[in-house]
């Protein structure tokens, strides 16, 4: 069973101080640490599990600059067979449709049963590349997969709905499935896998300036500040009295 896995290099922003560049179009990334998008890691693991069960090949595809090779090599170290990195000149200007079309173009000559993506990128949160890719390739797709049982030519997939509801579907291959975190337990790369990754192929595609896009980013900004907390000064008794006065004023006592 041949699988394609789309992965993305994203900044780790949970504990970082973020700054927006002077043009208000992107984050300043000089001091940020980058890694593989979390949901994409689960997508990769699912493809590797299917390869172990059914045989075949896992191909990793990523759209990004040369620095993306770091996460690609890690995917190869975990067991992917080969990789494609697509590096358009105007990457920062592209929308999800542009990214999906770049990937679709490179997959025209590939043989695959399944294409996996993460359900959402942690940096832009569009959740669109996977489903757009399926439409461009003219194949079925399911998003937000949280459980998957696979046969030779089809899969039964549970996807998460609003309010904790689950829906179960059966789809035939080829298909695109976008993966939620928690579907499996992503593995760590072994020392031997890391050594072998250096000899595996990363085919680099440089399409130049890519102008097929449907939306354009006008401005990036932080959310407006909300109400600030009031800090009470004084002894414990004085502070307690002030707190009581505020609670009485608001009708909470």
C-alpha positions, 0 to 999 in steps of 0.5 A: 500500500503506497501512501503520501504524507504531506508535512509542514515545518511550523514555528513552535509558538506556545512559549515564545514571544511573538513579534509581527514584522513591520509590514504586518504580513508575517511573524518575525521568525529569527528567534523561533524554533521550528519543527514538524506540525503536530497533526502531520506527525500523526499522519506520518505514523498512520502511513508507517503503520499501514506500510508495516501491515500491507507493505508498499512505500511511504512518500513524504511531501513538503512545501517549504524552504531548504530548512524544511529538510530537517523535518523531512530527514526525521520523517525518513529516519522514522521509516518513510522511503523518499521525499519531495520538497517543493520550494517556490520563490514566493512561498510566504505569499501563497494560500492553501489552494496554491499549496494544494495545487503545487502538491497535486502537480507533483503527485500526477506521476506518483502511484498511491492508495492514500494521501495523509495530511494533518487536519490543521496546521498550527501556524495558520489554522486553515484546515484546507490543504488536504480537502483542496488537494483531494478536489484537485486530484478528483478523489474522495476525502475525509477530514478530522479522522480519529480512528481508522480500520484499513483493508486492501482497497478501502478504509472505515474511518471515524471522524469527529463532529461538533458536540462530541458526536462521531460519524463513521464512513467507509471510503474506497482508495485512492483517497485523502484523509486528514488526521486528528492528533490522538489517532495513534502514538507517533514513534521516535526515530531510532539511531539506525533510522537516523543514520539511514535517512542520510542516504534516502532521496529528497527530490527538490522541485523549484517551480519559481514564482507561483501565482495561482492563489485565491486569497491574499493576506492583507494584514496580520495583527494581535488580538485587541487587549482585553480588560486588565486585572486590578492589582490590590496593594497593602497588607492582607487585611487591607487587600481583603477589605478592598476585594470585599468592596469590589465584590459588593459593588458588582453584586456578588456578595 
